[in-house]
Amino acid sequence: MTEDEAAGDFHEFFERHHAELSRLAYLLTGEADAADDLAADAMVTLWHHWDRVRRADSPRAYARGTVANLARSRIRSTVRERRRVLLFWSHRPERTNGPDMAAVMDVRAALDRLPFRKRACVVLRYAFDLSEKDTAQALGISVGTVKSQTSKGTAELQRLLGTRAADELVGRKSR
């Protein structure tokens, strides 16, 4: 069989079975968008192995198996992702109240006004709770530079937000 004949044969198979494979994927995953993607991915896989597929006892069964395998992989991946998200959120402290959006916007605006290096030092030290050494390593600067930039950055935040708000932001008690 020539390449053109194989392409024509595959095209005919595609036209005849794509919708069915998409329905199968939908019934396996319950997701309409995923079903179309899985059917398309299956067809790509079938095309790459078309010589083997068309020689199979039942190319249609081969195609269904391909969709089932892709759906299984997608479901497993989705389950793993959901577990990771649940694990992440389960380690977060419970909040009783929503965030004070005005304060969040004030802090965000104040951070935006800091030069990048000061902002990076303050954020890595206080928001990500990195040590001075880890912050220095992350930014590729010396520990002394981290100390001075963090100090200058928090002083600037105190000026922009007020002493009490800045101290609360970095977890220090008001003076």
N, C-alpha and C positions, 0 to 999 in steps of 0.2 A: 504494500500500500504506500502510495506517495505521500509526501508531507501535506500537499493540498487535499488529498482524499482524507487523510487523518483529521485535518482541520475541519473539513466539511462534516465528517462523521461526528466529531466532538461537538460542533455547532448544533447539529441535529439533536444530539443527546442533551445538550444544554437547554435548548428550546423545549424539549419534551419533559425534562425532569427538574428544572431549576425551581419552579413554583412548589412542587411537591417536597423538595428538599428544604425549602424555606419553611414550609408548614411543619415539617418534621422538627426542624430546629426550634421553631416557636413552641411546639408542644413539649419539647425536652427542656427548654430554658424558661419559657413563660415570658420572654422578652422579645417584642416585635423587632426592635432595632437590632438586637443581637442575632435574631433569626436570619435577617437579610445578610448580615456580615458573615455569619457562619456558613450560609449557603454559598456565598461568593467565595469564601476561603476554601470551602470544600471543592468547588469547581476549579479553582486554581490548582489545588492539589491533584485533582483528577486529571487535569490537562498535563501536568508535569509527569504523570505516570500513565498517560493515555494508552500507550502500547500494552501495558499490563492490564489496565482496566478493561479495554475492549476485548481482550482475550479471556477475561474471567468468565466463569459459568453464567454469572448474572451481574453485568455492569451496574445495574440499578441497585442491587443488594450491596455491592462494593461501595457505591456512592452513599447509600444510607449508613453503612458502617463508618464511613469517613465523617459524615455529619455527626453521628453519635459520639465518635471519639473527640471531635472538636468541641461538641457541646459539653461532654464530660470534663474536658480540660478547662473550659470556660467556667463551669460551675465550681470546680475545685479552686480555681484561681480566685473567683468571687468570694468563696467561703473563707479562703486564707486571708484575703484583703479585709473582709468584715471582722474576722478574728483579731487582726492587727489593730484595726480601728477601735474595737471594743477594749482590747488590752490597753491601748493608749489612753482612752477616755476613763478606764477604770482606775488608773493611777493618778488621775487629776483630783485635787481636793474638791469636795462638794461646795457648791456656791448656793447661798440662800437667796441672794439678791442678784439681779443683773448688773452688768458693769455700768458705772457712771459715765455715760457716753461723752458728756461735756468734758469731764476730766481726762478721758482717754484722748479726745481731740486736742485738748490743751497740751498734754504731754507729747503727743505726736507732732504738733506744731513746734513745740520747744525743741524736740530732738531734731527736727528738720532744720532748725536754725543753727545747730552746732556744725562746725566743720566735720568732714567725714571721719577723720582719725579720732577726734574726741567722741563723736557719736558712737563709733564702733567700739571704742574702749568702754564707754559707759554701758552700752547695750550688752556687750559680751560679759562684762563683770557683774552687772546687776540683773539683767533680764535672763541671761543664760547661766548665771552663777559660776562663771569660769574663774579659775585662780589667775593671779597676775601672770604667772608663768605660761599657763595655757592660752591666755589672751595674747601674750607676746608672740607665742608660737603661731597662733592662728593668723595674726596680722603681719608676721614677719618683722617685728620690731623688738627692741630691747625691753626688759622688765622695767627699767627706769623710765622709758618713754611711756609705757602703759601707766605707771604710777602718776606721772606728771599730767598726761592727757586725761586720765580718769579724774584726777583732782580738779583740773581746769574745767573739764566738762561738767562735773557736778556743781562747781561754783557758778558756772554759766546757767545751769538749770535752776539753781537757787535764785539767781537774779531774775530769770524769766518767769518762774513759777511761784516764787516766794519760798522762804526757807523751810517752812513747815511742809509744804507740798513736795518739795524736792527731797527732803529727808524721808518722808513716807515712801516716796518712789524708790529710793535706794535702800530702804529698810533700816534707817537709822532713827534713833529717838531725837525729838526736837530738843534744841539746846535751851 
